[in-house]
Every structure is written in C-alpha cells, then in structure tokens.
Amino acid sequence: MHILRPLKIREEMKKKTRITCTTDDNWRLFKEAVLVSPRTFIWGPPGVGKSYTAQQILKTINKNVWQCTLDEDRVVQELLGHFLPKGTVFVWHNGPVAIAFKEGNGLVINELARASSAVKDMFLGILDDPEVASLRLPNDEFITRGKSFKVIATANNPPEDLDEALRDRFDVVIKVDTPHPMIVNDLNKKLPGLGDMILASYKDPARAISPRRAYSFTNLLNNVSREDAAKLAFGARNKEVLFALEIRWAER
C-alpha cells in the first residue's frame, strides 16, 4: 500500500493536482494532508468521526476553529455577516466565515453540498486560491485571506455532488470508509468488543452499523437491560448485534 508522505503531498500541491485516496489508512493520511493543505474535502459514511477529527486537527494548527453545518435554509448573512441596529444606526457584525477567513482561523464546513446556491457562490470566493482569495463585504470592507486560514469540508456524499467550480477549489479529496480508530478504541473501553464489532460491520457497507448507534446502546445500558438497550439502539438488528458481541466475548 502506497502512502503519500507530507513531502510528497507538498510536491503534488505545487503541481496543483488532486490527491484522491481510498485506503484503510486514510485517517492518518487525512491528518498529514491537512497540515500542508489549505483546503481539504473529506467524505464518507455518517457517524465515523469526520467533523470531530477535522476540528481536533485544526485545533493543533489554529488558535480558533469555527464550524458551520449547512442546509438549504442557512443564508449568507448568518455566515458572512450582517447589520444590526445600535441606537439610531446600523452596525456591521462579521459572521463566523468572514472572521475565520480574515483572521486566518480554522474552518470546518459540514454538508457543503446541501447549501443553497447563494451560500455555494459565497464559498467560491472564500475557497479561491490562497494567493488571490479576497472578498468585499456588504459594508464595503475589502478583506483578504489570513495567512493561516485552513478549511476542511466534510460530507456524506462524494464531491461529485458539488458543481465543478466548487469541487475544483479543494486541493485534497479523501474518502474514509470506516470509523476513526479513536472511536473504535473508545467503544471497546465502554464495552469490550463493541468497537471491534462496529468496525467489522463496515466490511459490507450496506450492513454497516453507525458508531452513533453503539454509543446510544452503551448509554441505554445504564438504565435498561441489555436486550432492551439493543432493541432501542439497533432496531431489527438487535439480536444480530448481541450475537456478534457474545461471540467476541467467548473468544476472549
């Protein structure tokens, strides 16, 4: 298995090529890529740790990290900024995206493909090449990209769901197919074998069990029986999950 080291990533970025990877080692590669890439797109199944991992990586680089989750109802003013009344005048207040862009903070964008057309158009400027990225705000202030500004966009769907211009803004595209190792280890600590069982379920994507279901299961165990917790957390697959756990316990 070929893994691109940070130096190789830098070389590829200089050529303005895209690194698209689909290996099991992508969580480590994702971290390495973010360290040297200003714009990263990571996608994969829900609940595997994309947003949380993105925040944790950015916090090691940027003093402040902002996060926004997009949908069709989120408007540009919420993200970029808006005027608010103060006495007899209206005063401009920057939104989280404008602040992150201007001050060089970290920014995590969740579900970019679900955003409205107006919000996507706004991000065309925000995600432009670092040497030319700039924006004129509605208060007529002209802002440029802060030196350490980094963006990570997360999604459940592939980047092909974005229009070509927006998709092309990202230097690195990475797909993750399985839960982050940290999640697997944490679930194993809460209930021996649970994390391993969840990870194994991703061998068949159609049968994968979200880690969120597993966390719900461990929380329910504090108040109800194991059987009832499994029914509530895993639904029709409750017996299958308990059987898989019992096999793992027997092997220990």
Protein Blocks (a to p, Z undefined) as FASTA:
>chain_A
ZZddfklmmmmmmnopacddfbfklmmmmmmmmmmpcbdcddddehiopmmmmmmmmmmm
pmbdcdddddfklcfklmnopcddehjbccddddfklmmmmnopacddehkllpcfklmm
mmmmmmmcfklgccddfkopacdddfklccddddfbdfklpcfklmmmpmbdcddfbdcf
klmmmmmmmoghklmmmmmmmmpmmlpccfklmmmmmmmmmmmcfklmmmmmnommlmmm
mmmmmmmmmmZZ
